[in-house]
Amino acid sequence: MTTVSIRLPDDLLKEVDRHAHEMHIPRAEYIRRAIESLNAKAAANHHHHRMIEASRRVCEESMRVNAEFDAIEDAPDA
């Protein structure tokens, strides 16, 4: 495991310590869990945006295909 050194404002560190104490876990474990939680939210956000982009592309392709069908249906020799 790698050691990381960070600087935190005093009030934030006091809040971290208070929550860690209430949860009966060490400060480092609390911070690890906080980072894991934020990483999970970031991954979910990334997945959400990828799904939106895929949906947009599918919608565009669907509209293109529908336009082709409309052109065939409107053709005089159809």
Backbone bond lengths (Angstrom), bond angles and torsions (degrees), N, CA, C in turn:
res aa  C-N    CA-C-N  psi(-1)  N-CA   C-N-CA  omega(-1)  CA-C   N-CA-C  phi
1 M - - - 1.447 - - 1.528 107.75 -
2 T 1.323 115.61 139.37 1.451 121.87 -178.74 1.529 110.10 -90.87
3 T 1.302 115.59 143.91 1.458 121.47 175.72 1.516 108.94 -94.26
4 V 1.340 115.81 135.42 1.460 121.75 178.90 1.515 107.98 -124.63
5 S 1.313 115.59 136.07 1.455 121.08 177.48 1.523 108.18 -107.67
6 I 1.334 116.42 130.37 1.469 120.50 178.75 1.519 109.52 -132.49
7 R 1.310 114.73 157.27 1.461 120.84 174.67 1.527 107.51 -106.56
8 L 1.317 116.11 130.90 1.464 121.72 178.87 1.518 109.23 -126.88
9 P 1.322 116.29 144.09 1.462 118.18 172.78 1.538 109.46 -60.33
10 D 1.311 116.73 147.73 1.461 121.29 -177.18 1.524 112.48 -55.27
11 D 1.332 116.36 -43.22 1.464 118.51 -177.76 1.532 111.89 -65.91
12 L 1.322 117.46 -34.78 1.461 120.49 177.48 1.522 110.38 -68.31
13 L 1.325 117.30 -42.22 1.454 120.67 178.71 1.522 111.30 -63.63
14 K 1.319 117.22 -39.16 1.475 120.11 176.92 1.522 110.60 -62.10
15 E 1.326 116.51 -40.00 1.464 120.54 178.70 1.529 110.36 -66.44
16 V 1.320 117.00 -42.46 1.469 121.44 176.61 1.522 109.71 -58.73
17 D 1.315 116.30 -48.90 1.462 120.34 -179.07 1.525 111.86 -61.84
18 R 1.315 117.01 -40.28 1.469 120.72 179.93 1.524 110.45 -63.31
19 H 1.336 116.50 -47.24 1.463 120.01 -179.32 1.528 111.07 -66.52
20 A 1.312 117.07 -41.46 1.468 120.34 178.93 1.522 110.25 -61.78
21 H 1.316 116.65 -42.35 1.466 120.86 178.28 1.526 110.61 -62.28
22 E 1.341 116.87 -44.29 1.473 120.92 179.82 1.530 111.36 -63.11
23 M 1.323 116.52 -32.08 1.462 121.11 -179.12 1.529 112.15 -88.66
24 H 1.335 116.31 -4.03 1.474 122.61 -179.27 1.532 111.44 59.08
25 I 1.330 115.28 44.54 1.464 120.89 176.55 1.530 108.35 -132.44
26 P 1.318 116.80 155.80 1.468 119.10 177.18 1.537 111.91 -67.32
27 R 1.305 115.14 156.63 1.465 121.67 178.38 1.526 111.22 -52.88
28 A 1.336 116.85 -46.60 1.467 120.69 -178.06 1.526 111.12 -59.98
29 E 1.335 117.31 -40.07 1.466 120.47 178.70 1.525 110.64 -65.53
30 Y 1.323 116.38 -40.91 1.465 120.13 177.88 1.537 110.47 -60.25
31 I 1.324 115.90 -45.85 1.462 120.30 -179.53 1.527 110.60 -65.56
32 R 1.350 117.50 -41.09 1.471 120.28 176.22 1.522 110.93 -58.05
33 R 1.342 116.01 -46.26 1.471 120.06 179.70 1.528 111.44 -62.99
34 A 1.319 116.74 -38.52 1.466 120.28 178.58 1.526 110.35 -63.75
35 I 1.315 116.66 -42.61 1.468 120.38 178.93 1.527 110.07 -66.44
36 E 1.336 117.55 -43.03 1.464 120.73 177.82 1.527 110.97 -60.06
37 S 1.322 116.16 -40.85 1.458 120.54 179.24 1.522 111.50 -63.89
38 L 1.321 116.79 -45.06 1.459 120.46 178.64 1.530 111.14 -66.36
39 N 1.333 117.02 -38.12 1.466 120.05 176.29 1.526 110.97 -62.53
40 A 1.319 117.48 -41.03 1.465 121.02 178.80 1.525 110.62 -64.33
41 K 1.323 116.85 -41.16 1.468 120.18 177.55 1.527 111.05 -64.87
42 A 1.320 116.84 -40.57 1.469 120.64 178.85 1.529 110.41 -64.65
43 A 1.331 117.28 -41.38 1.464 120.87 178.48 1.526 110.67 -64.92
44 A 1.324 116.93 -42.05 1.462 120.52 178.69 1.525 110.38 -64.36
45 N 1.319 117.17 -40.10 1.460 121.35 177.98 1.527 110.52 -63.87
46 H 1.326 116.86 -42.46 1.458 121.46 178.23 1.534 109.95 -62.01
47 H 1.332 116.54 -45.51 1.463 121.26 178.80 1.530 110.32 -61.32
48 H 1.318 116.60 -42.87 1.466 121.84 179.49 1.531 110.57 -58.66
49 H 1.321 117.01 -46.15 1.461 120.70 -179.37 1.533 111.53 -67.70
50 R 1.328 117.49 -35.66 1.459 119.96 175.73 1.524 111.07 -64.95
51 M 1.331 116.88 -38.90 1.463 120.55 178.64 1.532 110.51 -66.86
52 I 1.314 117.54 -40.00 1.466 120.92 177.31 1.525 110.13 -61.33
53 E 1.325 116.97 -44.47 1.459 120.83 -179.90 1.532 110.93 -64.61
54 A 1.324 117.16 -42.74 1.467 120.13 177.86 1.522 110.54 -63.00
55 S 1.311 116.90 -41.38 1.462 121.34 178.55 1.528 110.71 -62.77
56 R 1.322 117.33 -40.60 1.464 121.29 178.33 1.521 110.81 -62.05
57 R 1.346 116.09 -43.66 1.465 119.33 179.77 1.528 111.44 -65.53
58 V 1.336 117.09 -40.17 1.461 120.78 178.10 1.527 110.05 -63.54
59 C 1.314 116.51 -42.01 1.466 121.08 178.74 1.530 110.48 -61.36
60 E 1.316 117.22 -45.43 1.472 120.72 179.36 1.529 110.91 -61.05
61 E 1.326 116.31 -44.02 1.466 120.01 179.75 1.527 110.70 -65.72
62 S 1.313 116.59 -39.63 1.464 120.73 178.23 1.530 110.73 -62.63
63 M 1.320 116.57 -41.59 1.465 120.19 178.65 1.532 110.51 -65.00
64 R 1.334 117.11 -37.93 1.457 120.91 177.93 1.530 110.32 -63.89
65 V 1.321 117.24 -45.37 1.468 121.19 179.44 1.529 110.21 -64.51
66 N 1.323 117.17 -42.77 1.470 120.14 177.88 1.525 111.47 -60.12
67 A 1.330 116.46 -38.91 1.463 119.93 178.31 1.523 110.46 -64.95
68 E 1.325 117.20 -37.60 1.462 120.33 176.74 1.533 110.79 -63.81
69 F 1.322 117.08 -43.74 1.464 120.60 177.74 1.526 111.16 -62.77
70 D 1.328 116.12 -41.64 1.467 119.22 178.13 1.525 110.93 -60.90
71 A 1.323 116.48 -40.89 1.464 120.31 179.66 1.533 110.65 -64.20
72 I 1.321 116.54 -38.84 1.475 119.88 178.41 1.519 110.44 -67.30
73 E 1.330 116.95 -44.54 1.464 120.24 -179.59 1.518 112.52 -64.80
74 D 1.332 116.46 -32.57 1.465 120.88 -178.44 1.527 112.36 -84.91
75 A 1.327 117.61 -7.99 1.460 120.90 -178.25 1.531 109.74 -67.31
76 P 1.326 118.10 137.55 1.464 120.59 -177.33 1.528 113.48 -63.91
77 D 1.311 118.90 -28.53 1.463 121.13 -178.84 1.527 113.29 -95.96
78 A 1.338 118.20 12.36 1.461 121.63 -178.29 1.506 112.55 -78.14
